[in-house]
Every structure is written in C-alpha cells, then in structure tokens.
Amino acid sequence: METNVRIGDESRVEQRTILHLDMDAFFASVEQRDSPELRGLPVIIAHPTELRGVVSTCSYEARRFGVHSAMPTSQAKRLCPNGVFIAPDHRKYSAVSKQMMAILARYTPLIEKLSVDEAFLDVTGCERLFGDGVTMARRIKEDISRELNLTASVGISYNKFLAKLASDLEKPDGLVPITPSDLETRVHPLPISRLWGVGQKSAEQLTRLGLRTIGDVAQMNVTRMRTYLGSLADHIYLLANGRDERPVQPNREAKSIGQETTFAEDVRDVVFLETTLLGQVEKVARRLRQSGFEARTVTLKLRYAPWQTITRNHTFAHPTDLETPLYTAVKGLLAKCGLSREDAIRLIGVTVGNLVPKGTVEEQTQQLSLFDAPTPTVETDPRQQELSRVVDSLKDKFGDKILTRARLVRREEE
C-alpha cells in the first residue's frame, strides 16, 4: 500500500502495511463463550452492586438498548432492565489476551499492544511469508476464531490512524482495508468525531467553525484554523489527508498504573477511605512488580459529591514498588485534604507514575560510596522486598484471596 509523503505529491511514497486488531465486545464475548446459556442475551460487564460503577463493556445484544462502555451502571439498568450483569473477571480476560497476543506474534514481532483486546501490527515485508495485508488479517481472524472461539475486527491500511479507523467501520467481525484511493469516498464523508484526538468538546468547537466531516477538515485553511484550534489544527489536517507517520512501537512502556473505586453511597468516614486506599495500593503495588517497574510518584484522586474532582501527588526520594511507602504517602495526601464529616466522597483512587525499570536508579545511587553499604530506605527495604516477593508467589499459585490483610477482611464483612 502507498501513501503520499507530501500532500498532493504522488511522486514520493512510503510503503507500509499496518493492521489494527480490536476484539469484539471482548469481556462480554469471553463470558458468552464460556457460558453458552448467555449467548444471544444482553450481557453487561459491570459490578452489579455498585450503583455508581460504570460498564466495562457489553454484548452487542445489550448495545441495541443503548448501553455502552463507561456508562454508569445505574443508567445501564434503566435502559436494559433484563440485562445479565456480570462482575468483571480480569484474571480470565488477561489469560485470553495473552493467547490472542501469541497468535499475533506468529505474523510479526512489531506489535504495539494498546490494551488487553487491541493492538497495532506492522506487517510490512511479511508478504512473502503470509500474503498481503488483507490475507494476513483474514488468517489472523481465522486463527482467533478457531483457537479462541472469539471474533475480532481488523483494519488494514498504510498508517495507524487509518488502520484503527477501518477496524471500527464494520464491527463486529469486520475486515476493512483503506487505500489512498479510499480517502475521498470512504473516509472524508465520516464525521469529525472519527478523527484521532477529537473528543466531544473538540467536535463541538469544530462544528461551530463549520467543520462537520473529515472531508471538511481536509479542505480547511490550516493557517486560519490555528487561530482557533492551536496545534490541533495541524494534527487533524494531516490525519484528514491520510497522513500519520507514527511508527508501531513494540514493548511500549506503561506510563502509569492506577486503581479507582466508585462508592454506591457517598462516604464520609475517613477510616473507611483509608482502608479502601490500602486495598487499592496492594493491587497497584503488585501490578508494578509484575510489570518490572518502580514508581517515583503516587497520586491520590478524590471526587466529592456532586462532581468536584481533585488530585494530590507525592514524589519519592527513591522509586518504589512496595505497599508500605505507597500507602504511607497516599494516606498522608488524604490527611492533607482536611476532610470533615460534611465532605461526601463519591470516588477515591490511587495512581503511580514516572515509572522506571526496577533497580536502574538504585544501582546508580548505591555507587556513591566505595566502603559504606547503602542505607535501606522505606522505599527500598530489602525485607519488605522479600516479603512482597513471597506474597506475590503465593497469590500467583493459589489466587489473590490466599492472603489478605485483616483490616481488609473486616471491611468486606461490614
């Protein structure tokens, strides 16, 4: 496949074949696969008891009622009262995701994983082994169907934006190629909301400026639009004209890891909030260790009733992946918020960021003295490291509930 390097200049071309694969209603489809009695029913993956939780995903049967991802669970229940609500089983979905990614790796090592059910593949140069892009996409879909009993939609194009756009055009079970000749007929009539980076507010602003379709953006006066849109004008103009030079990035590093809880009822008990934070920190710290990263920064997120949201963060002297320093820091951040009994909390969350590969920073700081052993800090305590390693190994073998802090057990019983 070919695309112009400069808009309007067809004498120079870049040859790339990019696939974007997106599993169809992934969580819900896995549940329907494993429980045949759910097939054909409106399955909604969400926490049934969390009235203020949100929908993770839902089957296509549920989508006919207007249910969609990120919708409040309470709203989904009103729209689809006969829906089958199932709590998400992330351990199961992660295992299926690994099987899916292993299938993709048969065709190319250049895989950029976007989420558990979505990835870009650069298959440029693989044609002699597996056929052209469309043939490879079809083979991948057949492998997933045969081995996992699931369906996927795949877009094929010469850059990431158009491949991702194509994968969403004929869901579910779609296979859509977009070539340079398809821009005017297939891409330009689409609404501006299909442009990567254009959200609801941006779309409203573009509409006020008279830009309603991707074709409108492709023909706009970029210089004039910079006055209203800033750098967004250049970004969407290039995309609308089929230009996206970003490479597929294998082994893309995580930028942050987080955990949030939305309460069924507003919470005014600070001790309960602290206990919730402790459970969240345990999960975040374990995910850090599983990913091989340590965090320099921890962030507390609070959402008051009705909808005011604040964040507070703390930066460590040494990066860490341990529960104790993470919890101490985030508990301190909560204390600094000065909550009173009148403050009603709707959501609380913990996120770690500024991630670095485990050990790299410490190896540098521990070379400061030739004779003195480095003094362990709370962030790097080797005893806590060993304890966490043992607990992780037990949970890996016997499940997450094999060991639980007494404080968290009491919270579950209340």
C-alpha positions in Angstrom: 0.0 0.0 0.0 1.2 3.5 -0.7 0.6 7.0 0.6 2.0 10.4 -0.2 4.8 11.8 1.9 3.7 15.3 1.0 0.0 16.1 0.5 -0.6 16.4 -3.3 2.8 14.9 -4.2 2.4 11.3 -5.5 5.9 11.0 -6.8 7.3 10.1 -3.4 5.6 7.3 -1.5 6.0 5.4 1.8 5.2 1.7 1.7 3.8 0.4 4.9 1.2 -2.2 5.8 -0.4 -1.6 9.3 -3.1 -3.7 10.9 -5.2 -2.7 13.8 -7.0 -5.6 15.6 -9.8 -5.0 18.0 -11.6 -7.9 19.7 -15.4 -7.6 19.5 -17.1 -6.9 22.9 -14.1 -8.7 24.4 -15.1 -9.2 28.1 -18.7 -10.0 27.2 -17.8 -12.3 24.4 -15.5 -14.3 26.7 -18.3 -14.7 29.2 -20.7 -15.8 26.4 -18.2 -18.2 25.1 -17.6 -19.8 28.5 -21.3 -19.9 29.4 -23.3 -20.9 26.3 -26.6 -20.1 28.0 -25.6 -16.4 27.8 -25.4 -16.4 24.0 -27.9 -14.1 22.5 -28.6 -12.4 25.8 -27.8 -8.7 26.7 -24.6 -9.3 28.8 -23.3 -6.3 30.6 -19.9 -6.5 32.3 -20.1 -4.3 35.5 -20.2 -4.6 39.2 -23.9 -5.2 39.8 -23.8 -3.9 43.4 -22.0 -0.7 42.6 -24.8 1.7 41.6 -22.3 4.3 40.8 -19.9 2.0 39.0 -19.5 2.0 35.2 -20.0 -0.5 32.5 -16.7 -2.1 31.3 -18.2 -3.4 28.1 -21.3 -5.1 27.0 -22.5 -7.6 24.3 -24.0 -6.4 21.0 -27.4 -7.5 22.2 -27.1 -5.0 25.1 -25.9 -2.3 22.8 -29.3 -2.4 21.0 -30.8 -0.9 24.2 -28.4 2.0 24.2 -25.9 0.5 26.7 -22.2 1.3 26.1 -18.8 1.2 27.8 -18.2 3.8 30.5 -21.9 4.3 31.1 -23.0 4.4 34.8 -24.3 1.0 35.9 -27.5 2.6 37.2 -28.2 4.0 33.8 -27.5 0.7 32.1 -30.0 -1.0 34.4 -32.7 1.5 33.5 -32.0 1.1 29.7 -31.8 -2.7 29.9 -33.6 -4.0 33.0 -33.4 -7.6 31.7 -29.7 -7.4 31.1 -27.4 -10.0 32.6 -24.9 -8.1 34.8 -21.6 -9.9 35.4 -18.8 -8.7 37.6 -15.5 -8.5 35.5 -13.0 -11.3 35.8 -9.8 -9.6 34.8 -7.7 -12.7 35.6 -9.6 -14.7 33.0 -9.6 -11.8 30.4 -5.8 -11.4 30.8 -5.2 -15.1 30.2 -7.3 -14.9 26.9 -5.5 -11.7 26.0 -2.1 -13.5 26.2 -3.4 -16.2 23.9 -4.6 -13.6 21.4 -1.2 -11.8 21.5 0.6 -15.1 21.0 -1.4 -15.6 17.8 -0.4 -12.1 16.5 3.2 -12.8 17.3 3.2 -15.5 14.7 2.9 -12.9 12.0 5.2 -10.1 13.1 7.4 -9.1 16.1 6.3 -5.4 15.5 3.2 -5.4 17.8 2.1 -2.4 19.8 -0.3 -3.5 22.5 -2.9 -0.8 23.3 -5.0 -2.8 25.8 -5.9 -6.4 26.6 -8.0 -6.6 23.4 -6.5 -4.2 21.0 -3.1 -3.9 19.1 -1.4 -2.5 16.1 0.8 -4.7 13.9 3.4 -3.6 11.4 3.4 -6.4 8.8 5.5 -4.6 6.2 7.8 -7.0 4.5 5.9 -10.1 5.7 4.0 -10.5 2.4 6.3 -13.3 1.1 5.6 -15.4 4.2 1.9 -14.8 4.7 0.4 -12.9 1.7 -0.7 -9.2 1.5 -2.2 -7.3 4.4 -5.8 -8.4 3.7 -4.7 -12.0 3.5 -2.8 -11.7 6.8 -5.7 -10.1 8.5 -8.1 -12.8 7.3 -5.6 -15.5 8.6 -5.3 -13.9 12.0 -9.1 -13.7 12.3 -9.4 -17.3 11.4 -6.8 -18.3 13.9 -8.6 -16.4 16.7 -11.9 -17.9 15.7 -10.6 -21.5 15.6 -8.4 -21.4 18.7 -10.2 -18.9 21.0 -13.8 -19.2 19.7 -14.0 -15.4 19.6 -14.3 -12.8 16.8 -12.1 -9.8 16.0 -12.4 -6.8 13.7 -9.3 -5.8 11.7 -8.5 -2.7 9.8 -5.7 -2.7 7.2 -4.1 0.5 5.8 -0.8 2.3 5.3 -0.8 4.1 8.7 -2.0 3.7 12.2 -4.9 6.2 12.1 -6.5 4.8 9.0 -6.0 1.2 10.2 -7.7 2.0 13.5 -10.5 3.8 11.7 -11.0 0.9 9.4 -11.3 -1.7 12.2 -14.3 0.2 13.6 -16.3 0.6 10.4 -17.9 -2.9 10.1 -18.0 -4.3 13.6 -18.4 -7.0 14.7 -16.2 -9.5 12.8 -15.1 -6.8 10.3 -12.2 -6.9 7.8 -11.8 -3.5 6.2 -8.9 -2.2 4.0 -8.4 1.5 3.4 -6.1 2.6 0.5 -5.2 6.1 -0.7 -7.9 5.9 -3.3 -10.5 5.3 -0.5 -9.8 8.7 1.2 -12.4 10.7 -0.6 -15.1 8.1 -0.9 -14.8 6.2 2.4 -13.0 8.5 4.9 -14.0 12.1 4.0 -17.8 11.6 4.5 -17.3 10.4 8.1 -18.0 12.8 11.0 -15.1 14.7 12.6 -15.6 12.7 15.8 -13.8 9.9 14.0 -10.5 11.9 13.9 -8.0 10.7 16.4 -7.7 13.2 19.2 -11.1 14.9 18.6 -13.3 14.4 21.7 -16.8 15.7 22.4 -15.7 19.2 23.3 -13.3 19.5 20.3 -16.0 18.2 18.0 -18.5 20.8 19.2 -15.9 23.6 18.6 -15.1 22.3 15.1 -18.8 22.1 14.3 -19.2 25.8 15.3 -16.4 26.6 12.9 -18.3 24.9 10.1 -16.3 21.6 10.1 -18.6 18.7 10.2 -16.9 15.9 8.2 -13.4 14.7 7.8 -13.6 16.0 4.3 -14.3 19.5 5.6 -11.1 19.3 7.7 -9.1 18.1 4.7 -10.1 21.2 2.8 -9.8 23.7 5.7 -7.4 26.7 5.8 -4.9 25.5 8.3 -3.3 28.9 8.9 -6.7 30.4 9.7 -7.7 27.5 11.9 -4.6 27.7 14.0 -6.1 30.9 15.4 -9.0 28.9 16.9 -7.5 25.4 17.4 -3.8 25.9 18.0 -1.7 22.8 17.3 -4.8 20.7 17.0 -5.4 22.3 13.5 -2.2 20.8 12.1 -2.8 17.4 13.7 -6.3 16.9 12.4 -5.5 18.4 9.0 -2.8 15.8 8.4 -5.0 12.9 9.6 -7.9 14.1 7.4 -5.5 14.0 4.4 -4.3 10.4 5.2 -1.0 11.4 6.9 0.1 9.7 10.0 3.8 8.8 10.2 3.9 7.4 13.7 5.6 4.0 13.8 4.2 0.9 15.5 6.1 0.8 18.8 6.7 -2.7 20.3 7.2 -3.0 24.0 5.6 0.3 24.7 6.2 1.1 28.3 3.4 1.8 30.7 3.1 5.4 31.7 1.1 4.9 34.9 -0.8 2.2 36.9 -3.9 3.0 38.8 -6.9 1.8 40.8 -10.2 3.6 41.5 -13.3 2.8 43.5 -16.7 4.5 42.9 -18.9 4.1 46.0 -22.6 3.0 45.9 -23.3 5.7 48.5 -21.3 8.8 49.4 -18.7 8.1 52.1 -18.0 10.5 55.0 -15.9 8.0 57.1 -12.1 8.8 56.7 -11.1 5.5 58.3 -13.1 3.7 55.6 -11.5 5.8 52.9 -8.0 4.9 54.3 -8.9 1.2 54.3 -10.1 1.5 50.7 -6.8 3.1 49.8 -4.9 0.3 51.4 -6.7 -2.3 49.2 -6.0 -0.2 46.1 -2.4 0.3 47.0 -1.9 -3.5 47.4 -3.3 -4.1 43.8 -1.2 -1.2 42.3 2.0 -2.3 44.0 1.5 -5.9 42.8 0.9 -4.7 39.2 4.1 -2.6 39.5 6.1 -5.7 40.5 4.5 -7.8 37.8 5.4 -5.2 35.1 9.0 -4.8 36.4 8.7 -1.1 37.2 9.0 1.1 40.2 7.2 4.4 40.7 8.7 7.8 41.5 5.3 9.5 42.1 2.0 8.5 43.7 -1.2 10.4 43.1 -4.4 10.5 45.2 -7.7 11.2 43.4 -10.8 12.3 45.2 -14.2 13.1 43.8 -16.6 14.9 46.0 -20.4 14.9 45.7 -21.7 16.1 43.4 -18.8 16.1 40.9 -15.8 18.1 42.1 -12.6 16.2 41.5 -9.1 16.9 43.0 -5.7 15.2 42.8 -2.7 15.4 45.1 0.7 13.8 44.5 3.9 12.9 46.3 7.3 12.2 44.8 9.6 9.7 46.5 13.3 10.2 47.1 13.8 6.7 45.6 11.4 4.9 43.3 9.5 2.0 44.8 7.1 -0.9 44.2 6.3 -1.6 47.8 3.0 -1.3 49.6 4.2 0.4 52.8 5.8 3.6 51.3 3.0 3.9 48.7 0.3 3.6 51.4 2.1 5.9 53.8 2.4 8.6 51.2 -1.2 8.4 49.9 -2.6 8.3 53.4 -0.6 11.4 54.1 -2.1 13.1 51.0 -5.6 12.2 52.2 -4.9 13.7 55.6 -3.7 17.0 53.9 -7.1 17.2 52.2 -8.6 18.0 55.6 -11.8 16.1 55.2 -14.6 16.8 57.6 -17.8 14.8 58.4 -19.6 17.1 55.9 -17.4 16.1 53.0 -19.1 13.4 51.0 -16.8 11.3 48.8 -18.1 9.6 45.7 -14.8 8.2 44.3 -11.3 7.6 45.5 -8.3 6.3 43.6 -4.5 5.8 43.6 -2.2 6.1 40.5 1.5 5.7 40.3 3.5 7.4 37.6 7.0 8.4 36.5 7.8 4.7 36.1 11.3 3.4 35.8 12.6 -0.1 35.2 13.1 -1.8 38.6 16.6 -1.3 40.1 18.1 1.0 37.5 18.0 4.1 39.6 19.1 2.4 42.8 22.1 0.9 41.0 23.3 4.4 40.3 22.7 5.9 43.7 24.3 3.0 45.5 27.7 3.7 43.8 28.2 6.9 45.8 30.4 5.2 48.4 33.2 2.6 48.0 33.2 1.5 51.6 29.8 2.1 53.2 26.9 -0.1 52.4 23.9 1.9 51.2 21.3 2.5 54.0 18.0 1.0 53.1 15.1 3.4 52.9 11.4 2.7 53.4 11.1 2.7 49.6 13.9 0.1 49.2 13.8 -2.0 52.4 15.1 -5.5 51.3 13.0 -7.2 54.0 9.8 -5.7 52.5 11.0 -6.6 49.1 11.4 -10.3 50.1 8.1 -10.3 51.9 6.3 -8.9 48.8 8.1 -11.5 46.6 6.8 -14.4 48.8 3.3 -13.0 49.0 3.2 -12.5 45.2 4.4 -16.1 44.6 1.7 -17.4 46.9 -1.0 -15.4 45.1 0.2 -16.4 41.7 -0.1 -20.1 42.8 -3.2 -20.1 44.9 -5.1 -16.9 43.9 -5.4 -13.4 45.3 -7.5 -14.4 48.3 -4.9 -16.8 49.8 -3.5 -13.9 51.9 -5.5 -10.8 52.9 -4.8 -8.1 55.5 -7.1 -8.4 58.5 -8.1 -4.8 58.0 -9.4 -5.5 54.5 -11.2 -8.7 55.7 -13.1 -6.6 58.3 -14.1 -4.1 55.7 -15.5 -6.9 53.4 -17.5 -8.3 56.3 -19.1 -4.9 57.3 
